[in-house]
């Protein structure tokens, strides 16, 4: 099994910054892609950013958020700057790759709350 542990959420004023971290652990052979998704109340979960062979960002966060990855630590980060109230959501980490037995995995973290006050 592969577990994801997120940290770094919290309450911040509009215009502020937060940094989210997500560490993957378990019987991992390789991780192909790691990323962040978010879900606001009453809305569907949406992609924020992913990093693998290429890096993708949602249009709504381009220029404000930066995703990065430490392959040695199996950790992905999300630096969030110039936060807006509409960024308020539960942020979920996701990782996909191959684990022991050469079995593909697609794992999710438990989510971390980000609240941006106006």
Secondary structure, 3 states (H helix, E strand, C coil): CEEEEEECCEEEECCCCEEEEEEEEECEEEEEEEEEEEECCCCCCEEEEEECCCEEECCCCCCCEEEEEECCCCEEEEEECCCCHHHCEEEEEEEEEEECCCEEEEEECCCEEEEEEC
